[in-house]
Every structure is written in C-alpha cells, then in structure tokens.
Amino acid sequence: MRHTILSLALALLSAPTLAALDIEPLARTCNGCHGVGGVSVAAPIPSIGGLPKAYLKRVMKQWKYGERTSITMDRIVKGFSDDQIDALAEYFARQPWVPTPQPAAEAVLAKGKAAAGDTCRDCHGLTGNDPDVDAPLLNGQWAQYLELELMKYRSNEFKMPHRKMKKAARDMKPDDVSAAARYYGAQGK
C-alpha cells in the first residue's frame, strides 16, 4: 500500500500540468501569423482567439497526427506536445472573439444568407455567432479563409475529417460557397 501511494505521488509530481506550462512564449509565436491574442489582421490567416477550446484542440491534434491537411499548420504543430496543444487551445479559447466585418455587395449578402440558412445554420447559426458547442464562430472571420476551407471540404485531395462539414460543403452549389463565405465574413457581433 505504501509503495502504491509513493508511486502515485511520484507520477503526479512528475507529470506536466497545464498550470506548470508557461504557455505565453509559445502563444506569442502563434501571434506572428494569427495576430495578438489570436485576432488576425490579414486574410487569409484566420482569427483563433475566442474559438471553442474543444475545436482548437481537435483541429491542432488532427494536424499533428496527419488526419487533416494544412499547408503549414501540420508541420508547425508536429513539434508540440499534446499538453502544449491543450494549453494553447485553452489560452486562445479564453481570448475574446473579435469579428472583422468585411464589406460585400447586397446581392452577394442575400445569396450568402440563403446558402447559409440552407446549409450552415444548424451548426454555426444564421449569422455565425451562435455555433454549436464545439463549432467555430464564423461572424467576421476572413471570407477568403472561409472560402478556402469550404473548397478543401469539397475536394477529395484534402484530408478533412469532419464528415458533416464535408457533406454540407459538397451539397452547396459552387457559386454559393463564395457567397456564404462573404456573408459570414460581413457579419459583426
């Protein structure tokens, strides 16, 4: 019994904890592309501050383990431990979501709203600010980024493991993809 308690105490003391990780320096490296606090200032780099922790953790681990395609992120996160990924997800989820509404023509907004209402509303909400528990916010996200992601979901060339997203994106008409992305990109709070 004494040996078991001692072994358990040593295991707990030697295991890295999220509190013990100094995540600030690692988070600052993310700021180089995603902006301070995860608020991107340039398309097509997405804002990540304020996105759900479960979503951020899932996507980063999908890149790390080769389950999801990315031009750069899969190479970057391969060097992170799972504990670092968990801590980064927690850090960026605590940041505020800051939409960057982008202008779009009224006809595009109307077409995008119709496409979003038909295809995206159930998971992301009609304006992108009322998503399911672990779905990302879309309101004020860079439209160019959203369109690129939708195109990846529509293609067989990219690993995109979210089956419901794949089906939804593939069910969209090609010209609705851009309109929906611009519609969500134009939304504020």
Secondary structure as the mmCIF struct_conf table of DSSP 4:
data_model
#
loop_
_struct_conf.conf_type_id
_struct_conf.id
_struct_conf.beg_label_comp_id
_struct_conf.beg_label_asym_id
_struct_conf.beg_label_seq_id
_struct_conf.end_label_comp_id
_struct_conf.end_label_asym_id
_struct_conf.end_label_seq_id
HELX_RH_AL_P HELX_RH_AL_P1 ARG A 2 SER A 14
BEND BEND1 ALA A 15 ALA A 15
TURN_TY1_P TURN_TY1_P1 LEU A 18 ALA A 20
BEND BEND2 LEU A 21 LEU A 21
HELX_RH_AL_P HELX_RH_AL_P2 GLU A 24 HIS A 34
HELX_RH_3T_P HELX_RH_3T_P1 VAL A 36 GLY A 38
BEND BEND3 ALA A 42 ALA A 42
TURN_TY1_P TURN_TY1_P2 ALA A 43 PRO A 44
BEND BEND4 ILE A 45 ILE A 45
HELX_LH_PP_P HELX_LH_PP_P1 PRO A 46 SER A 47
TURN_TY1_P TURN_TY1_P3 GLY A 49 GLY A 50
BEND BEND5 LEU A 51 LEU A 51
HELX_RH_AL_P HELX_RH_AL_P3 LYS A 53 LYS A 64
TURN_TY1_P TURN_TY1_P4 TYR A 65 GLY A 66
BEND BEND6 GLU A 67 ARG A 68
BEND BEND7 ILE A 71 THR A 72
HELX_RH_AL_P HELX_RH_AL_P4 MET A 73 VAL A 77
TURN_TY1_P TURN_TY1_P5 LYS A 78 GLY A 79
BEND BEND8 PHE A 80 PHE A 80
HELX_RH_AL_P HELX_RH_AL_P5 ASP A 82 ARG A 94
BEND BEND9 GLN A 95 GLN A 95
HELX_LH_PP_P HELX_LH_PP_P2 PRO A 96 TRP A 97
HELX_RH_AL_P HELX_RH_AL_P6 GLU A 106 THR A 119
TURN_TY1_P TURN_TY1_P6 CYS A 120 CYS A 120
HELX_RH_AL_P HELX_RH_AL_P7 ARG A 121 HIS A 124
TURN_TY1_P TURN_TY1_P7 LEU A 126 THR A 127
BEND BEND10 GLY A 128 ASP A 130
TURN_TY1_P TURN_TY1_P8 VAL A 133 ASP A 134
BEND BEND11 ALA A 135 ALA A 135
HELX_LH_PP_P HELX_LH_PP_P3 PRO A 136 LEU A 137
TURN_TY1_P TURN_TY1_P9 ASN A 139 GLY A 140
BEND BEND12 GLN A 141 GLN A 141
HELX_RH_AL_P HELX_RH_AL_P8 ALA A 143 ARG A 154
BEND BEND13 ASN A 156 PHE A 158
HELX_RH_AL_P HELX_RH_AL_P9 ARG A 163 ASP A 171
BEND BEND14 MET A 172 MET A 172
HELX_RH_AL_P HELX_RH_AL_P10 PRO A 174 GLY A 185
TURN_TY1_P TURN_TY1_P10 ALA A 186 ALA A 186
#
